[in-house]
Amino acid sequence: MHRSLEGSALVRPTSLAKDDSHLIATETIAAISTPAGEGAIALVRISGPNAIPIADKIFRGKEAPPEFASHVQHLGEVVSESGDLIDQVMMSIHRAPASYTGEDLVEISCHGGTLVTAKVLEACLRTGARNARPGEFTERAFLNGKMDLTQAEAVIDLIRARTDLALRSATEQLEGKLGEKIASTRRSLVDLLAHIEASIDFSEEGIAPDEGDSLRARLDSVRQQIAALLATADHGRILRDGVRIVIYGATNAGKSSLLNRLLGYERVIVSDTHGTTRDTIEETVNLRGVPVRLLDTAGLRTSTSDIEREGIARTERWLQKADLRLHIVDRNAPPPGHFEQNANGNELLVLNKSDLSEHPEWKNTNALRVSCVTGDGLGDLENEILSRISKQNLRPENALAINMRHRDCLRRALEACDRARKALDEAFSPEYLSVDLNEALEAVGEVIGEVGVEQILDSVFGQFCIGK
């Protein structure tokens, strides 16, 4: 084992909000925070050091915005640069630091027409604000210490949640439960590393590091905490993206009809013509609290069409990625050539067209029998899908779950801790442990944003809509 000891002194990751002052906002931003289109009400936000002076320039009412009590709405008018009326609005001032962003924040509730909302935003921009980037309001909340990075990511999860469990997971993360677990692990690493480095830097003072079983126990405790969080990665994928269920089989077996039935509406064109579905069609359904991604694929058969062959190739690629596969066959016809029933736990054989007579060759076949015409057997199919999901541990019961970025950070942290454990077992000097534990500390800090890496913010907040 050969590793450089350069930089082995304890490096305590710093908070972006406190120490990376070049990232702290000095400009005032504005954006429309409600979805595009017509509605009863739209919300325009202004945040930054000049938010209240900008509001004062565009608002006309009984009181001027600088005189507003914080968090109280006031009726008035937004006017253009020339003083022309744009809209009658409700305006509120949220004074720093008691605001979403931690800065002075102005919220303007105007009528929800596309043009009027754009005119209100234009008035803000003409008087000194600039257009906000995607996620910049939440980014400022993070930079100003209103939330850690896991809580900021929970905002987008909350917006995108499609099931009750996904909503609960996002809510708990927004409340800081995941951040608390990460912070606790980080404190354990800091304490362990500080003790080791003190023994290195002040050896003449007689500070001796924990030795043997005591040091191993402390390190193993950290490793177990990280491993426990890593174990939630698959649950996190399911909560955010859904269980991938691929519907496949021969042409005209009823794949598209089954997709329509499970969705509850006619999403896919159904035809007696072979090869109607030539590309993968994906829809998401809430199956009794579990988000499920249903993929209807091109029918498997020998084809001379280049387009259909590409569709079949895509089917085969999706089958490799599926969490669960539904093999749909026509029970009214004999089994297709070279038919073999897959006994794996991630595949279900579904005999469709149970409203018609069953071909004798299917008599002793263990399969679910459904009718996409009458709906018979679909309840049993849903029950079996949920049972298979549970058996494969794909149905998350615990709402707390990490995402892909968290997994990458924690994987690197665990690898560094494993190297430290090996160095300890092989009786290397404390300096080697320090190198590895510093790497682990930095990786764990990335999860909650306690390190100065600007590219992390670009990746996280780039997923947000403008105005959030």
PyMOL commands that set and color helices and strands:
alter all, ss='L'
color gray80, all
select helices_A, chain A and resi 16-19+21-23+51-58+65-67+114-126+136-143+149-160+164-174+177-201+203-205+212-230+233-241+255-263+306-321+360-362+378-391+404-425+430-448+454-461
alter helices_A, ss='H'
color red, helices_A
select strands_A, chain A and resi 29-32+39-47+59-61+73-79+85-94+105-112+130-131+243-249+281-287+290-296+324-330+347-352+368-369
alter strands_A, ss='S'
color yellow, strands_A
deselect
rebuild
show_as cartoon
